[in-house]
Amino acid sequence: MTAGNQGNQAIQPGEMFLGGVIDPVSGQRMQRDIIYDARNLTTHGIIVGMTGSGKTGLGIVMLEEALSSGIPCLILDPKGDMGNLLLNFPSFSPRDFLPWINEAEAKSQATGTDQLAVQISESWRSGLAEWGIGPDRMQKLADSASCTIYTPGSVSGVPINVVGSLVAPRLDWSDSSQAEIGRDEIEGLVSSFLVLARIDADPISSPEHILLANIIEKAWSEGRDLDLGSLISQVRHPPMRKLGVFEIDSFYPQKERDRLAIRLNGLIASPSFAAWMAGPPLDIERMLYSSRGQPQASIIYLAHLSEAERQFVVTLILSRLITWMRRQSGTPDLRALVYMDEVFGFAPPTAEPPSKKQILTILKQGRAYGVGMVLSTQNPVDLDYKAMSNAGTWMIGRLQTERDKARILEGIESVSGQTDMKLFDRLISNLGKRQFVLQSAKAKEPVIFTSRWSMSYLAGPLDRNQIERLTRDHPLRSISISSSSAGAGAAYGTAASTSFKIASAAASQETLRQEGGMEMTRRSSGGFPPASGEISRDESQVAPRVDPSTAVYYLDPSAPWASQVRSMPGGKRLQAGLIARVHLKYDDNKAAVDHTEEWEAIFFPLSKRFDPKSAINVDYDDRDLTSRPPDRAIYLLAKADLDKASYFKEAKSALQDHLVRSRSISILRNPALDLYSRVGESRNDFERRCFQAAEDKADIEMAKLKDKHESSINRIKSQLNNADRRVRELNTDTRQRQQEELLHGAGDLLSGLLGGRRRSLSLGGAASRRSMTIRTQERLRSAEEKKEEKERELEELEDKLAEEISLISDRWKVAADQIEEIKIPLEKADVDVEEMSVLWIPVG
């Protein structure tokens, strides 16, 4: 926010010239302008002021500045004031102002409308001139962006089809973050639709909400668009068998689903509902930007709607906006501005209307994507505290009560603890008309300012006649009106053709069952003829004849594999296919295989000749099939001769031949071990089994090897033990003799020999002891050599044994790894076509 001297002609893109600064002491306007950075509005804004405070004029000024800067605007207009944006008259011609003059005002001033138009024209010219705004600036605004007034539920302006198509958003449902975006949009859509139908439902606990949300998510996640007719049809016959862990009939019984379908059907069957499906489809990208990328202002006029209808429209549009927003890249700039002229009832502090979640989501997440939201309200107590705390810009005008002022002070303090609340209290207590206190998260202190004169003529709330006058030449309106008048019947005809006389249909079906059984029900094909012109030459309202020996079924919409055959849940046009159940037997005596399995498939669509290669493998059970045709069924005539038994006989034979040629089962074989895997046994499990068998074989050979060498090993070990014992004995004897000789013998021998006193014979004893020691040592060496010989012999035997053990182990390891795959084929006698029936599948 900047405040500078007048000179707004130099305003740059992204700058918003909002007005002029007011001196808080004198209350007079100063020669400084309020130039506000549009990027500040990415943190959102709140405008508060009582009736007559000028907040609507300030909102229009803000939108004029945004559009002048090339910022597209989505404007929610509950009161009808925002259409004044189109009243931009750069020439200031009284003729331009004349159609918008209030005759009552002219009478009150005792003047004619022509004279009042002249006065207003001059007043507007001089008022804008005081702010330095002339025709050039006004023309720039007119050239910067086009403005469209949409009137949902009415053709007075540009109608918009907010509910007719339920087009699937372009999302990758395998991505959890994008799936979350889709679910949020579905929640808003279902909540708003149930509000429109006057059904109070909670997204978490209400079966109505949960069922509708699941039906829409299933279609969207499969890339399919919906319309209201198919949605209501699927309420009666949901395209899923379970919700959570409960069967659908336990979670939400059939009778209750019928009551919901009747309630919704009554809504769309009403002639007044046709206008809700007129006009271009709801597309946020096209509402913000033209086909050439030029920014636009899209005003959603809501003044003509009831409270429930307003909730419906606001919730739906904001949920679509959030989906669009989350697909954008991040930016610090203001990419788009969402303005709501009166937020009362849409985000209250206590109740939880469907719109509240969408508003809070934008306030919390919009900044990351450059989407700003500005909410306007008379009474701040009507706005949820979380919404107030997410606003970074506050513009507070004159307030009605002290309670309103206290609420504002509480909200401002929660956003910025640095604000001088006593000063702020004084500022908002002395405001005049068109004066506001501007508090920004980007500014240190609040500023009082007066809003500038708007370039758009403020004619007050516009009624539907005035809206029609403003949009009379709009290209989208001319297309919408011409298409709807070609038959408002067309819109209503669509609604009527997609709505269902549920109670009557159910009663007639029950009567047929009681009177003539299921065959009568089948022939009735729903009982209600479609509108004239809907049946082509290749279609029939009566089910085509089928060979009497062949069963006929209709696809239940809850079949989990319905999407594989591109079934259209709720569709009335049926195309024939064949459904087959075949028992296959695989046997091989050598491999000890005796395996049977059930093979099931759909053949769809059918050609003149049965083609077994067109099989779509599905795993179906009896719950996927029903003998009851949908209401108002139309049958596409099949090319195949379904009325002839020969067709089915040839089809069964062709299917048998095809399966014999194309199907087999694979098992594993180990020829070295003569082992075969079991059907369904994994390779890892079979490898473990082979390893265990090889190990058992190796153990047998090891046992034989042990028997072969055990006696030799025992003999050598015994000899080695004896040699070891002899060595120990001689070793001990030798040490004892050496000790005795050292103590006694050696001294006697030396002293006797050298002393000469002893006789020679007396020295013989000493010499004999010495000789015996020497001989003992020789025997010890001989024993040690013998021990070493036995040790070598034992070692050589162990080496030989180890080599033989390695050979055995390696041989069986190799045997365990000799695994190969073999196929067990079918023979024709092994193929039993248990069932081949006709299945009618909805395709449109």
Secondary structure, 3 states (H helix, E strand, C coil): CEEECCCHHHCCCCEEEEEEEECCCCCCEEEEEEEEEHHHHHHCEEEECCCCCCHHHHHHHHHHHHHHCCCCEEEEECCCCHHHHHCCCCCCCHHHHHHHCCHHHHHHCCCCHHHHHHHHHHHHHHHHHHCCCCHHHHHHHHHHCEEEEECCCCCCCECCECCCCCCCCCCCCCCHHHHHHHHHHHHHHHHHHHHHCCCCCCCCCCHHHHHHHHHHHHHHHCCCCCCHHHHHHHHHCCCCCEECCEEHHHHCCHHHHHHHHHHHHHHHHCHHHHHHHCCCECCHHHHHECCCCCEEEEEEECCCCCHHHHHHHHHHHHHHHHHHHHCCCCCCCCCEEEEECCCCCCCCCCCCCHHHHHHHHHHHHHHHHCEEEEEEECCHHHCCHHHHHCCCEEEECCCCCHHHHHHHHHHHHHHCCCCCHHHHHHHHHCCCCCEEEEEECCCCCCEEEEECCCCCCCCCCCCHHHHHHHHCCCHHHHHHHHHHHCCHHHHHHHHHHHCCCHHHHHHHHHHHHHHHHHHHHHHHCCCCCCCCCCCCCCEECCCCCCCCCCCEEEECCCCCCHHHHCCCCCCCEEEEEEEEEEEEEEEECCCCEEEEEEEEEEECCCCCCCCHHHEEECCCCHHHEECCCCCCCEEECCCCCCCCHHHHHHHHHHHHHHHHHHCEEEEEEECCCCEECCCCCCHHHHHHHHHHHHHHHHHHHHHHHHHHHHHHHHHHHHHHHHHHHHHHHHHHHHHHHHHHHHHHHHHHHHHHHHHCCCCCHHHHHHHHHHHHHHHHHHHHHHHHHHHHHHHHHHHHHHHHHHHHHHHHHHHHHHHHCCCEEEEEECCHHHEEEEEEEEEEEECC
